Amino acid sequence: MFGRKAELSTIIDAYRRSLSGECENEVVTISGQSGMGKSLLAFEFGKYVVSSGGIFIFGKFDQLQQGTPFSALASAFDQYCGMMMQNCELRHKLAHQVNNVLGRDAYHLAKLIPNLARILGLDMMNPINHDDDCINAQRRLQYLLRRFVEVLSNTCAAPVVLFLDDLQWADPSSIAAVNHLLLTEGPNAHNSRFFFFGCNREGESNSTQIWTSLCRSDLLNAKLTDIHLGFMDGHTLNTMVSATLCLSPRLTRTLSSIIYRKTKGNPLFVSQLIRSWSKDGLLRLSTSRGRWEWDEEKILCQKLPDDVAEFLTRSIEKLSEDVKSSLRILSCFGASLSIAVIEALERALGRNLVDSLDVAVAEGLFDKKDDQYRFSHDRIQQAAYNMMNVLDRCELHFAYGMVLAPLAAREERDGILRLLTAATGDSILFTAANQLNLAGPEAVRDDSQNSFVADLNLRAGKKAMGMSDFEAAYSYFDNGISFLRKNHWKEHYSLSLELFNLAAKCALTNGDFDSLNLLSEQVLRMTQSFEDTLYVRFYTMCALAFSFKLPESIEKGLDILSELGIELRGCESRGMEACVQETKDLLSAYTDDEILNTRRMTDPTMIMAMKFLGKLELGMTQIMPETAPYVAHRIIQLSIDHGMSPVSPIGFVHFGSYVAKLGDIRGGYHYVKLALSLLDKVGSRESAGEVLCFGTHVIAYVEPLQAALEYYKEGYAAAMSSGDTIQAAANLVFSCANSFFAGVNLQTMREKYAESIQFLEERKLVIFKVQTQYRQQTVFKLVGTDEEPKYVSAEEQNILLATNNSVRAFYYFHGAYISFMFRSHDDTKENTEKYLTCVRNTWANLFLAHSFHAFYVGLISFWLARKLKEERQWHEMGNKYKLVLKKCAESSQWTFENKWYLLEAEESFCNKDFEAAKAYYEKAISSARSHKGAIGKCNSLFQFVEGVMKFYDLR
């Protein structure tokens, strides 16, 4: 490497800063024209990483292999896992750590990384007991990859460095995965053990877009360093020639000057030109003089093209026809191809390719390594590819795709080729589909080929979905649709329906709602039955919810369920209590064991109906709480009548929450525990995040609070593992909120809230972000800082306050709480009154916050009763919430007894019964101390009570 020492030092310095934790993340990009030595610089840095004890993982994107899911990421981690296979002790240690951290979910990562499957001993041909249902498989994979990097770093006690080359050809899913590796990952995350850098070639059409999507510095909180590599200057070029020929710079200066004039200092051009001169005898080793010598006159007379691309094309033209033909064939597949696929091509084409490729290796045009042939440089591949005109390329792509298609069928049928290609990361199915798609529908010559290619794309898309790459999957389905003939809905109805349904699912996952609407419109217009439209209708309903159009989403869901004979409109008029009692009566006929052993639901229409109900349940709890219990009732009823589905636990956990909200906390707790048991019985963790989130609120009314908070961590991990970032955020937010009420140190809470808000901002979860920032502002006030929350604009906040009753309730409660803590009388009264108005119409579920809100509103009410003329009104309010805390204390003394005693003391003080007040204050302190180990630090409660007693001279 010549003339790049300063650039290398810049990368090393960034790496060291990242490890030292000077900033959250550090990203280095190396950019420049083709042939500038970007990859060489990157691998020189890789040598430093390895020599200093780090892990260096690298992958390369390819323009002609963009359809292969996570091509560069998968090959990077797969190669490293292959290296770990050679170290028995390290391999067993990694397997133990992966199983311990990822558990069964490691299977989904192993589908992408074949060598990880070998390390874990997984049988990928037999996916029994592995749940493929999830909310968002792509987000699940991002989460699992992030955890795997952590495991890898911890297992090897080393930082992980990921280098990706040719990012201008990167697919969106890979970029999203890299972003996820760099983003804050949940509570207490620290990214200093991971460092990313990549190379980007200037001048490509999508390079700017790729870098814009990668370098989201406003979210990453990252220091971005861009290193631009240009042409070598004359001095550096002479140093390179001098070192190459083992001659002093003085002797090579004239030759270097000639080379510089001909190449302008392009490193690739320089190396290829020197190789060409050596081959032609213009630069030769003199045995008599024991040194290199050259014919300067002939060199000066030689006519050379102006750029390296044309020079490489002329170099290839000098080769034999067999070698040129082989180069052209391989150039159609991108920068590299495995020997396994080449041999398959040889058998199908009936010609020898390997011998010709070995000649190209000898000529320096190819490298042969790790069972792959790889072009020595991308420009060589491009030169060979550009030697063919566009029509010839299309014909060859189509021919090669059709040749490989039967082999792809064998790969899927018996797994023989799948095992053969696992080590190289190639898939015959993807390779065949990519070739046919590069050719396009115009290359079809036989009408029967249209449906054949469409079906091949369907299979490739399904496989890409299985690997959690929904961008690639959508591309396959979209290509499959493009190959269909005009009358495809009549001629190939099932194929057409499946392509459109799966394309719509991918469009939803990718957030491409415009494409989803276009696909849905055609399905609704062309399908033969209402049942055949259920998938696209469900995806449309989900898209509305994701677009903050929850009322429209709920209306659509209600309409569809009504068509299926499940009517929910108008049922709210019967009241929540009647619905809960009706559900209790339904369940009273069955024991818990009978419910847990109920058969699995198999009716496709009922399974889809359950999906609609599950989506409605979550939406209605937010904006139609009076109807939500009836949704839970229908979920439970359908589960009993038709069998359990992945949605069934959602119905049971929400029902438990409603039962507890009506006062039967122990009964609600029973149904929550039943819901948790059902999660394992239904064989799906798809709804685990939601079940654990809503269930933990009820559990915390029975079990010690500090122990119950651990369920939120499990819920967060379960939600992330299924790609459900909404429920992951909910578990994270409630964990923070309830840790605050549990008395966790304020400085610790300050850090937890900062991490949580970063997580929410990265994922644009505005409602959770606003609610969390109200709590964060409370912490700022209590620790005495003037710091203000970031991210949420006044406009965002005002819109939510105007439209979301739950947000308003949070806003006014925290206003009342702060005003009370700082004894601002008028503000406390105003905010409390507004809170009480809002809270009457929010949520049918029981939340732990309800008890803490009741506690503080009770304190505020008794305080206001002593200060205001409307003493009776506030006294009655305080007594109401005192009874709420008494009910809570009957379920869990650990968490609520001390707070109930404190409200009793406050009421006694209002009644001027000072002896009773003193006795209750003492009881509150004693109870808090005796339960201190279970509910967290209670110093703030001790200080509050003792301060009150001292102030009123009750000590």
N, C-alpha and C positions, 0 to 999 in steps of 0.2 A: 504494500500500500504506500503510495507516494503522494506527498503534499496534502495529507488529510489529518495530520496530527492535531491541529487546533480543533477540528471538528470532532475528532475522537475524544479529546479532553472535555469538550462541551457535553457530550453524551455521558461520559463517566461522572462529571460533576453533578449532572441532573440525577443520575442514578443514586449517587451518594446522598444527595439532599433528600431524595424520596425515602431512602432507608432510615435516615436520621429523623424523619418525621417533621422536617422544617415546614412542609406544606402538606395539605391533604393528599394530593395526587400530583404526579409530574408526568407529562406526556411529551415525548420527543418525536418529531417528524423529520424525515430526510427526504428532500424533494430535489428534482433536477431532471434534465432530459435523459433519454435512454442512453446507456453506455457511459454514464458519469462515474460509475463505481459505487453506487448507493448500497447495493447488496454487499459488496466487499467491505465497505466501512462497517455495515451492520454486523457482519460475522467477525470482524476484528474486535468489535465491542463484545461480541459473544465470547470470544476467547478470554477477555478480561473478566467477564461475569463468572465463567467456569473456574478460572484460576483463583478467583477470590471467594470461592465456595458457594456461588449461586447456581440456580437452575436456569438453563437457557433453552427455551422452547421456540421453534420457528416453523412457519408455514408460508405458503405462497399461493396467491390467487391467480386465476388463469382466465383470460378473456373467453375462451371457447369451452370452459367448464363451469360457467356461472350457474348452470342449472343444478349442479351437484350440491346437495345441502351441506352448508358449513364446511366447504371443501378445505380451506386453509386451516381453520381452527381444528377440525377433526383430525387432519393429517398431522398437525403440530403435536397435539396431545397424544395421538396414537403412536407416533414415532417415539416420544419420550417414554410412554408406557412399555413399548417394545424394548427399549434400553433397560428399563427397570426389571423386565423379565429375566435378564441375565444375572441379576443379583438376588439370590434366593432369600437372604435375610431381609433385604429392603422390600422385596415383593410381598412377603408375608406380613410385614409391618404395615405396608400400604393397604393391603387387603383388609386387615383388622380395623384400621382407622376408617376406611371408606364404609365398611359395613356398620361400624359404630355410629358414624355421623349421618350417612345417607340412608342406611337400612335398605328396605326394598326398593326405594326410589333410585338406587344405583343402577338398576336395570335400564332405566330410561336414558341414563348417561352412557351406559355400555353399548346401546344401540348406535351411538355416534362414534364411540371409541372401541373398536373391536378388541384391541389388546388389553383394555381394562376388563372386558368380559373374561378374557383368559386369566388375568390376575385374580379375579374374583371367583373363577370357576363356574361362571354362569352359562347355562345352556340356552343360547339365544334362539335356537330352533324350536324351543318348547316354552312359550311364554305363559305357562300356567301359573296362577296365583300372582300375576303382575297386573295391576290396575292401569288400564290405558285411559280411563275416564278422568278428565280434569277440566277445570274452568278454562285455562289457557295453557296449552302444552308448551308454547314458545317461551312464555314467562317461567314456566316450571323449569325448562332446560337452562335458561339463564341463571336461575337461582341455584340449580344443582351444579352448574359449571363453576359458579362463584364459590360454592362450598367445597368443591373438589380442589380448586386452587389453594384454598385455605388448608385442606387436608394434606395436599402435596407439600406445601411449605412447612407445615408442622412435622410431617413424617420425616422429611429430609433435613429439618432444622436449617432451612435456607430460603432466601427470597426467590420468588419465581419471576423470571423475565420472559415476556412474550414478544416475539418479533414477527410481524406479518409483512410480507413483501408484496409489491404491486397492488396496493390498496385501491388503485384506480379501477380495478376489476372486482372489488369486493361486493358481495351481495348484501342487501339491507339487513338480513337476519344476522349475519356475522357482525356487522357494524353494531347492531343493537346489543349483541352478546358482549362485545368489547366494551361498549358503554356501560353495561351492567357490571362488568368486572371493575370498572373504575368508579362507579357511583357508590355512595354510602349504602351499605347493606344492612339496614335494620339497626337495632339498638347495640351500642358498644362496638360498632364495627371499626376496624382500623385497617387501612389499605397499604400500610408501609411495607408489607411483605410481597407486594405485587408491583411490577413496573412494566409499562407498555411502551413500545415504540414501533414505528412502521415506516416503510418507504412508499413514496408516491411519485409516479412518473408524470412530469409536466406535459401538457399538450394533448391529453386525452379528453374526450368529450365530457365524461362524468367525474373527472378527478376533483373538480371544485366542489361538486355536490357531495361527494363521499367525505371529503375533509370537513365540510360544513356540518354534516351529520355526526361525525366522530368528535370533533373538537367543540363540544357544547360546554365551553368554559364557564358559562354562567351557572350551569348545574353542577359541573364536576368540581368546582372550586379548585381548578388545576392550574398549575404553572405550565404554560405551553411554550415549547422551544422548537422553532422550525429552523432546520439546517439546510441551506441551499447549496448544492454542489454544482459548480460550473466547470468549464474546460480547464485543463492544466495550462499553466503558463510555461514559457520556454525553459526557464530554469528547472522547474519540476520535471518537465518532460525529459530534459537531459539527464537528470538524476535517475529517472526510470530507465532510460536506455543504457546508461552507464552501469547500473546494477544488473540489468538483464544480460548485457554482453561481457560483464566482468572486466570492464575497461575503465580507465580514469575518465572523469568528466572532460578533461582537456582533449582526449582523443575522440570522444563521441560528439563533441559540440557541433561539428559540421553536419554529421548525419542527423543529429537531433533537430538542427535548424531546417533541414529538408523535410523531415517528418512533420514538424510543426506547421510548415507552410501548406503541406498536403492535407493534414487532418484537423487543423485549427486547435489541436490539443484535446480532441475527443479520446478518452482513454480506451474505449472499445475499438475505435478506428485504429489507434496506434498499435494495440496488441495484434489485431488481425492483419494489419499491414506488415508488421515485422514477421509474423508467421508466413504470410504470402511471399515476401522477399526471400525468406529462408528456403521455402519450398521451390521457388523458381531459380535459386542459385545466385540471386543478387546480393544476398547476405549469407556468408558461408564461414565455416570454421576451417582455418588454415592449419593443417597438421605440422607444416614446416615451421611456421611462426608461433604456433601454440596460442593463437588468439583469433577472435572474429575479425573478418575483413569484408569489405563491400565494394561494389563497382559504382562509384559515385556518378559517373557519366551516364551509365545506363539507367540508374535510378532517376536521375533528373529528366531523362527523356521519356520515362514511362508516364503514360496518360492515365490519370486516376479520376473517378467520379468525385463529385463535390461532397457527397454524404456517405455515411457508412452503410445505409440500407442498399444503395445501388452497388456499392463495392461488394457487399455480401452476396447480392444476387448474381453478380458476375463470377464470384468465386464458386457458387453452386453450379452455374452453367458449365463450368469446366469439368464437372464430374461425369461419370458414366451414366447412361440412361437408367440403368437399374438403381443406382444410388439416388439419382435425382427423383425417380418415381417413388422410391421408398420415403425420401424426405417429404415429398408432397403428400403422401398418404398420412404420415405421422403429423404433419403440420395441421391437418384437418381436425386433430384431436387436442390441440393445444400445445403447451410447453413440454409436456411429458406424457408417457403412457407406460403402463406396466407390461412386463414381459408376458404375463398371463393373457392379457388382452391381445397383444401382438401375435402370440402363438395361435389364439383363437381366430384372428384375422387371417393368418397364414393358411389355416385349415379351410376356412370358408372361401378364400380367394384362390386357393390352389397355387400359391407362389411363395417363394422364400423372401422374407423381409429381413431377418436377423443378420444374414451375411452382409447385405448391403449396409445395414445400420452399423455394423462393426467397422466397415470401411470409413463411414462418416465419423465414427469415434476416433479412428486413427488420424483423420483429417482435422480433428479438433472441433468439429461441428456438433458433436454429441458427447455427453457423459453417460457412462453406464454405471449405475450405483443403486444398491438396495433393490434389486430386481426391477429396475426401471431404466428406460432410456429417456434422457432429458436433453433438450437442446442446450448447447453451451450458453446461449444467451437468447433472450426473447426476440431480439432483432433477427436472429438467424431463422427462427420459426416463422416470423412475419415475412421474411424475404422469400422463404420457400412457399408460404401460403399465397403471397401476392404474385407468384409466378403463374398462377391459374386465373383465368377470367371468372367473373361472377357466376355465369351459367354453369361452367365446369365445376366450380366449387359446390353449387347446389346439387348437381347430379351426383357428385362423389359423396357428399354428406348423406344424401338419401340412400345411395347404394350401400354405404358402410352401415347405416342404421338398419336397413333391411337385412343385411348379412348377420348383424349381431342380435337382432330381435329374437330369433329362435333360441339362441344361447341364453338370452334373458329369461325366456320361459323356463328353460332347464334350471337356471339359477333359482328361480322362485319355487319350482316344483320339488327339487331334490336337494338343494343347498350345496351341491358339489362345487360349482363355480363360486358360490358365495364364500365357502371356506378358502378356496384357492385365492380369492382376491382380497380377503380380509386384511392381510398384512400390508397391502399397498393402498388400501382405501378405495380402490376402484370398484364400481358396481357395473356389471354388464347392462343392467336395466337402465340406469341413469345414462350411461355412455350411449346406448342405442337410441334412447329417447332424445338426448341432446343432439345427436347427429341428424335425426329426422326433423327436429324442430329448427335446426339451423338451415335445413333445406327449404322448409316451409311447404304449405299446401300446394303451391304451384308446381312442385316437383313430382306430384302424384301422376302416374300414367294409367293406372288401373283403378276403376271406381271401387273395387273391393278393398283397396289399400286404405281408403279413407277411414273406415270404421276400425280397421286393424291398427292404424297409427293412433287413432283416438283412444282405443282401449289400452294401448301401450302407455300412453300419457296418463291415463287413469291409474294404471298400476304404479307408475313412477310417482305420481302425485300422492297416492296413498302411502307409499314408502317414505316419501319426504315428510308427510305428516307424522308418520311413526317416529321420525327422527327430529320432530318438533321444528322443522323449518317450513313455516306456512307461506313465506314469500316464494320459496322455490316450488312448493306444492301448488300454490295458486298459478304460477307460471305454467306448470305441467297441465293443469286442468284447463287453463285458458287456451293453451296450444291444442289440447285435445278437442276443445269446442271448435277451434278454427279449422280443424281437419274434417269436421262433420259436413255432410252434403246438405243441400237446401231442405230436403224432406226428412231430415234425421229424426224428428219427433215421431213420425209415422214408421219409418224403417227401423230405427234403433231407439225405441222409447226408453228402455231400462238404462242403456248406456248414456243417453242424453240426460235423463233425470239425475243419475248419480254424478255425472260430471258437473252439472249445474248446481246441485245441492252442495257438493264438496267445495266447489269454487266459491259459493256463497259463504260457507263456513270459514274458509280461509280469508275472504275479504273482510268478514267481521273481525276475525282475530288480528288482521293487519290494520284495522281501523280505516279501511277503504270503503266507506259507506256508500259512495256513489256507485262503485261497481256492484256492491251488494244489492242496491235498489234495481239496477239494470238486470241483474241475474234473476232477482226475485220476480220482477215484472214478467219476464218470459216464462218462468216456471208457472206462475199463477195463470197465465194465458193459455199454456199448452198442455198442462197436466190433465189426466183422465179422471182424477178423483180428488176430493177435498183432503183425504189423508195424505196424498202424495205432495201436498203443499205445506205440510206441517213443519218440515225442517226450515224452509225459507221464511215462513211466518214467525217461527221462534227466533231465528237470527235477526229478523227485522225488529221484533220486540226488544231483543237485547240491545240492538243498535240505538233505539230510541232512549233506553235507560242510560246507556253510556254517553249519549249526547245531552244529558240533563233534561230530557223530555219525559220525565217519569209519569206524569198524568197520562200522556198519550200512550206510553208503553203499557200502562195498566189497562187502559181502555181497550187496546188491541188484544191483550191477553184475555180480558173478560169476554170479548166478542168471540174469540177462537174457542174458548172453553164452552161457551154457550152453544156453538155449532156442534161440539162433541157431547152435548147433553149434560154439561156440568154448569148449572146456573148459580151465579154468586150475587148478582145484582139484587138489591132489596133485602138481603138477609140481615144486614146490620140493624134493621128496625127491631129485631127480636132481642137485641142487647147482648153484651159480652158474657154476662153471667149465664144466660140461657144456653149460649153456645158451648161454654165450658162444661156446663152440667150435662149437656147432650153428649159431648165427647167422653166425659167420665162414664156415663151410662154405657156407651158403646164399648169402652175398654174393660168395663167391669166383668164382661163375659169371658175374658181371657186372662190367663196367668202371664207373668213376665216371660216364662220359658216358652209358652205357646207363641207369644208375639215374636220372640227372638228366633224361633224355629219356623216361622211362617215361610212358605215357599217363595222363591224369587219371581218377580213379575216378568212375564214373557210376551204379553200382548204389545206389539209395537205402538199401537195407537194409545194405549194406556200409559206406556212409558213416556211418550211425548206429552201426554196430558199432565203427567207428574212434573215434567220439566217446566211447563207453563205455570203450574201451581207453585213450584219452588221459586221461580222468578217473581211471581206475584206476591208471595209471602214477604219477601225481603222488601219489595217496593211499598207494599201497603202498610207495613209496620211504621214507615216513615211519614206517609201523607194520608193514609186512610186507616188509622188504628182501630176504628170501630168495626171494620170488615175483616181485618187480618185474622182474628180467631177462627172465622168460618173457613178461611183458606187452609189453616192448619187442620181443621176438622175434616175437610175433604181429602187432604193428603193422607191422614190416618185412616179414613174410611176406605179409600181406594187401596191402601196398603193391606188392610185386613181382607178386603174382598178379592183383590187381584194379585196380591203378592208384594213383597218388599222391593223397592228400587233404591238407587243412590239418593233419591230425594226424600225417602221416608224419614231418616233421622232429623231432617229439617222440620218436618211437621211435629215430631215428638218433642224436640227441644223448644220450639216456640210455644207449644201447648203447655209444657212445664213452666215456661216463663209467664204465661197468662194465668195459670193456676196460682203461682206464687204472687203475682201482682194483685190478685183478688184476696190475698191474705193467708192462703194455705201454703206457706213456704215449704214445709216438709213434704207436702204432696207434690208441689212443683219440683222439688229436689229429686224426688223419686223418678219423675218422668224425664228429667234431664239425664240422670244416670242411665236410664233405659235407652235414651237417644245415643249416648256415648257407646253403649254396648252394641247397639244396632250398626254403628259405623263399621265395626269389624265383621259383623254378620253379613252385611250386604256386599262385602268384598270390594268396596270403593271408598277412597278417601276424598272424592270430589267435593263433598260438602263438609269435610272435617273442620275447615277454618271457621265456617259460619256456626256449626254446632258447638264448637269449643268456645267461640266468642260469646254467643248468647247464653250458653250453659254456664259459663264461669260466673256470670252476674248472679245467678241463682245459687250456685255452689258457695259463693262468698257469704251468703246469708246463713250458711250452716257450718261450713268448715272454717278453721282459722284463716284470717285474711291473707297473711303472708304466704301460707301454703296454697291458697286458692289463686294467688297471683301467678304462680308457676304455670297454671293452665293457659294463661295468655301467651306465654312463650311457646308452649306446644301448639297453640292455635295459630300463632304467627308462622311457625315453621311448616305446619300442615298446609296453610293457605298458600305460602310461597311455593311449596312443593307441587301444588296443583295449579299454579299460575294465577291464583285468585288474589290480585293485589288489593282489591277493595277490602276483603276480609282480613288480609294481612295487616293493612293499615288500621282497620277497626281494632284488632287485637293489640296492636302497638299503641294506639291512642288510649284505649281503655286501661292498658297496663300502666301507662304514665299517669293518667288521671287518678286511678285508684291507689297507686304508689304514693301520690301526693297526700291523699286522704288518710293513708296508712301511717303517715308521719315520717316518711323518708326524708333524710337531710335535704335542706333547701338547695345547697350547692350541688348535690347529686341530682336533684330534680331539674336544676337549671341546665345541666349537661344532657340529661335524658330528653328534655323538651327540645333542645337545640338539635339533637340527633334525629328525633322524630319529625320535626318540621322539615329538616333537610330531606328525609325520606319522602315525605308527602309532597314537597315541592318538586322533587325529581319526577314524580309520577302524576303531577298536576291534579291532585285530589283536593280540590278547593274547599269543600265543606269541612272535611276533617282538619284541613290546615287552619281554617278560620277558628274552629272550636278549640283546637290545641293552642293557638296563639292567645286566646283569651286566658287560658290557664297559665301560659308562659308569662303573660303580662302580670298576672297575680303574683307569680314567683318573683319577678323583677321588683315589684312593689315591696314584697315582704323582706327581700334581702337588702333593700335600700339603694337600688341602682336606678339611674335615669335612663337606662337602656330601653329601647323600644323594639317591639317585634318587627321582623323584616318580612319581605315577600308579599304580604297581602296588601293590595291597594285599597284605598278608601272606597273606590267604585265597586270592587268585588264585595267588600264587606257590606256596603249599603244595599246592594242587590239582594244578597242573602238575607239580610235583616228584614227586607221588605217581603220576601217570598217564602222564607223557610221558618216555620214556627219553632222548630227544635233549636235552630241557631239563635233565634231571639231569646229563648229560655236560657240558653247558656250565657248569652251576653248579659242579660239582666241579673242572673244569679251571681256571676262573678263581679258585676258592679256592686251588688248588695254586699257581697262577702268582703270586698276591699274596703268599702265605705264603713262597714261595721268594725273591721279590724282596726281602722284608723279613727273610729268614733265620729264619723261624719253623719250627723243625725238626719238631716233632710235628704241627703243622697241615699242613705240606707233605706229610708221609708219609701222614696220614689222607686228605686230599683226593685225593692221587694214586692211592692204592689204590682209592678209590671211583670215581674217573674211569675207571680201567682196567677195572673191573667193568662200568660202564655202556657204554663205548665199543665193547665187543665185539658189541653187538646193535643198533647204530644205523647206518642208511643203507648201502645197497649202492653208492651213488654215490661218486665221488671229489670231495672238496672241497679247496680250497686250505688251509683251516684244518687238515686232517689233517696236512699237512707241518709247519705251525708248531706244532701240538700235539705232534707227534713230536719236534721240535727241543727244545721246553722240557721235555717229559717225559724226553728223553735227558739234558739238563743236570741235571734234578732227580735222575735215577737215579744218575748218577755222583757227584753231591754226597752223596746218601744213602749210597752205597756206601762213602764215606770216613768216614761218621759212625756207621754202624750195624753191629751184629754180623752181620746178614744181608747181608754184603758181596757174596757170590757172586750172590744173587738179584737185587740191584739193579744189579750190574755187568752181568749178562746182559741185564737190561732195557735198560740204557743202550746196550749193544752192538747190540741189536735195532733200536733207533731210530736209531742211528748209520748202520746199513746202509740204513735207509729214506731218510735224507737223502743218502747216497751215491748211491742210485738216482735220487733227484730231481736231484742235481747233474749226473748224466749227461745229463739232458734239458735242464736250464737252469742253466749256470754262473752266469749273471747273478743269479739269485735264491737259489740254494741252496748254491753252492760254499763260501762263507764259513762258513755254518752247519755244513756237513759237517766242514770243517777244525776248527772249534771243538769239535765233539764228539770228533773224533780227539784233539785236545789234552787234553780232559778225561779221556778213557780212558787216554791215556799217563800223565797225572798220577796217576790211580788206580793205575796199574801201577808208579808211582815211577820212570818213565823221563822224567826232567825235561828232558833234552836234546831228546827227541822232542816233548815237550809244548811246549817253547819254540818249536821250529821250526813246529809246527802253529799255535800262537797267532799267530806272525808271518805265516804264510800266510793265516790268517783275516782279519787286519787288512788285508793287501795285497789280497786278493780283494775285500773289502768296499769298499775305496777305489777299486779299478779299475772296479767295477761301480756306483759310487755314483750316477752320472747315470741309470742305468736303473732302480734299485730304490728310489730315494728317499733320504732322509737316513739316514745310518748312524752318526751321532755316538754314539747310545746303545750300539751294538755296539762301537765303538772304545773307549768309556769302560769298558764291561764287561770286555773282554778285557785292556786295559791295566791295569785295576784288579786283575784276577786275577793278572797277571804280576808286578805290583809287590808284591802281598801275599805271593806265594810266592817273591819275590826271583829271578824268572826274567829280569829285564831286565839 
